[in-house]
Amino acid sequence: MNAPQPKVTVLVMTYNHARFIGQALDSALNQRTSFDYEILVSEDCSTDGTRETVIAYRSRYPDRIRLLLSEKNVRSNAVVARGIRAARGEYIALLDGDDYWVSPDKLQKQADFLNCHPQCSCCFHNARVEYEDNAGTPGNWTPAGQPPICTFKDIWLGNFIATCTTMFRRAALGEIPAWYDALFPITDWPLHILNAQKGDIGYLDEVMGVYRYHAGGLYSPYSEWEKIEKTRAFYRTMNANLDYRYDALVRTALSKYFFEWAEEYAQRRDRAHAWRCFKEYLGGRPFNEYVSVTRFVKLAARLLLPRRPSAS
């Protein structure tokens, strides 16, 4: 007898999360729903005991947990893509193995939202950011004032969605393109863009998850400038892979991104990086609705005029 098709697939992506994966899986197992859901763990050949932990959980909950195990560490978005392809749920909720949920009603609330908002292809909620070893100031991922509905244009301008807060319609996403694998370590932002081609993005203004920032995270090994360069590469790769259908929007988003970084580096008195960002800004679509003439002139003056001598 075939098992009933779950309403939701919880897709857990994990690699070397031995310290955290138990809490992540427990938070998924503790969900209260009026529907069936499955937990699909895509594990990438961990070396720290994570694999043994997820196998033990599957043994304890064989009717709820399925596993996808890498034969070797692939370290690419293929770990996410294969999970999406194997998902049986109408909706997919993403959860990194080092994050967790704090509301047992998270899945129910998001599924109810998508049920009631057919114009939305996906939805997200707020998350608390926790830093290991007090490396940063705890706070919420999504700032106050986030609109309840966002559009395709909005998500191009920056990724405002924490991975652990995402739920989307499997049918809206469609087949995962082959080029998705190469965007690693940026995993969720391209999915949001692909989803937003098919519908709006809904927001539930409630903290229902925790994004954990720690030294072993995917982005942690990279310097600030390396992250900036990866974002630049992301924009250009996405633009090309979508056949430049949204070229004006992408170049506007790229210019906005680099103008804001140029302002930041200018504020830090780091002219070298400010200039590099300013040149990238000019190479996109520099005259746009997000950069006023006043801001442009002010930044250009800071970069072009001689430095004022420091007060003695």
Secondary structure in CASP SS format (residue, H / E / C, confidence):
PFRMAT SS
TARGET T0000
AUTHOR 0000-0000-0000
METHOD secondary structure of the structure
MODEL  1
M C 1.00
N C 1.00
A C 1.00
P C 1.00
Q C 1.00
P C 1.00
K C 1.00
V E 1.00
T E 1.00
V E 1.00
L E 1.00
V E 1.00
M E 1.00
T E 1.00
Y C 1.00
N C 1.00
H C 1.00
A C 1.00
R C 1.00
F C 1.00
I H 1.00
G H 1.00
Q H 1.00
A H 1.00
L H 1.00
D H 1.00
S H 1.00
A H 1.00
L H 1.00
N C 1.00
Q C 1.00
R C 1.00
T C 1.00
S C 1.00
F C 1.00
D C 1.00
Y E 1.00
E E 1.00
I E 1.00
L E 1.00
V E 1.00
S E 1.00
E E 1.00
D C 1.00
C C 1.00
S C 1.00
T C 1.00
D C 1.00
G C 1.00
T H 1.00
R H 1.00
E H 1.00
T H 1.00
V H 1.00
I H 1.00
A H 1.00
Y H 1.00
R H 1.00
S H 1.00
R H 1.00
Y C 1.00
P C 1.00
D C 1.00
R C 1.00
I E 1.00
R E 1.00
L E 1.00
L E 1.00
L E 1.00
S C 1.00
E C 1.00
K C 1.00
N C 1.00
V C 1.00
R C 1.00
S C 1.00
N C 1.00
A H 1.00
V H 1.00
V H 1.00
A H 1.00
R H 1.00
G H 1.00
I H 1.00
R H 1.00
A H 1.00
A C 1.00
R C 1.00
G C 1.00
E C 1.00
Y E 1.00
I E 1.00
A E 1.00
L E 1.00
L E 1.00
D E 1.00
G C 1.00
D C 1.00
D C 1.00
Y E 1.00
W E 1.00
V C 1.00
S C 1.00
P C 1.00
D C 1.00
K H 1.00
L H 1.00
Q H 1.00
K H 1.00
Q H 1.00
A H 1.00
D H 1.00
F H 1.00
L H 1.00
N H 1.00
C H 1.00
H C 1.00
P C 1.00
Q C 1.00
C E 1.00
S E 1.00
C E 1.00
C E 1.00
F E 1.00
H E 1.00
N E 1.00
A E 1.00
R E 1.00
V E 1.00
E E 1.00
Y E 1.00
E H 1.00
D H 1.00
N H 1.00
A C 1.00
G C 1.00
T C 1.00
P C 1.00
G E 1.00
N E 1.00
W C 1.00
T C 1.00
P C 1.00
A C 1.00
G C 1.00
Q C 1.00
P C 1.00
P C 1.00
I E 1.00
C E 1.00
T C 1.00
F H 1.00
K H 1.00
D H 1.00
I H 1.00
W H 1.00
L C 1.00
G C 1.00
N C 1.00
F C 1.00
I C 1.00
A C 1.00
T H 1.00
C H 1.00
T H 1.00
T C 1.00
M E 1.00
F E 1.00
R E 1.00
R H 1.00
A H 1.00
A H 1.00
L H 1.00
G C 1.00
E C 1.00
I C 1.00
P C 1.00
A H 1.00
W H 1.00
Y H 1.00
D H 1.00
A H 1.00
L H 1.00
F C 1.00
P C 1.00
I C 1.00
T C 1.00
D C 1.00
W H 1.00
P H 1.00
L H 1.00
H H 1.00
I H 1.00
L H 1.00
N H 1.00
A H 1.00
Q C 1.00
K C 1.00
G C 1.00
D E 1.00
I E 1.00
G E 1.00
Y E 1.00
L E 1.00
D E 1.00
E E 1.00
V E 1.00
M E 1.00
G E 1.00
V E 1.00
Y E 1.00
R E 1.00
Y E 1.00
H C 1.00
A C 1.00
G C 1.00
G C 1.00
L C 1.00
Y C 1.00
S C 1.00
P C 1.00
Y C 1.00
S C 1.00
E H 1.00
W H 1.00
E H 1.00
K H 1.00
I H 1.00
E H 1.00
K H 1.00
T H 1.00
R H 1.00
A H 1.00
F H 1.00
Y H 1.00
R H 1.00
T H 1.00
M H 1.00
N H 1.00
A H 1.00
N H 1.00
L C 1.00
D C 1.00
Y C 1.00
R C 1.00
Y C 1.00
D H 1.00
A H 1.00
L H 1.00
V H 1.00
R H 1.00
T H 1.00
A H 1.00
L H 1.00
S H 1.00
K H 1.00
Y H 1.00
F H 1.00
F H 1.00
E H 1.00
W H 1.00
A H 1.00
E H 1.00
E H 1.00
Y H 1.00
A H 1.00
Q H 1.00
R C 1.00
R C 1.00
D C 1.00
R H 1.00
A H 1.00
H H 1.00
A H 1.00
W H 1.00
R H 1.00
C H 1.00
F H 1.00
K H 1.00
E H 1.00
Y H 1.00
L H 1.00
G C 1.00
G C 1.00
R C 1.00
P C 1.00
F C 1.00
N C 1.00
E C 1.00
Y C 1.00
V C 1.00
S C 1.00
V H 1.00
T H 1.00
R H 1.00
F H 1.00
V H 1.00
K H 1.00
L H 1.00
A H 1.00
A H 1.00
R H 1.00
L H 1.00
L H 1.00
L C 1.00
P C 1.00
R C 1.00
R C 1.00
P C 1.00
S C 1.00
A C 1.00
S C 1.00
END
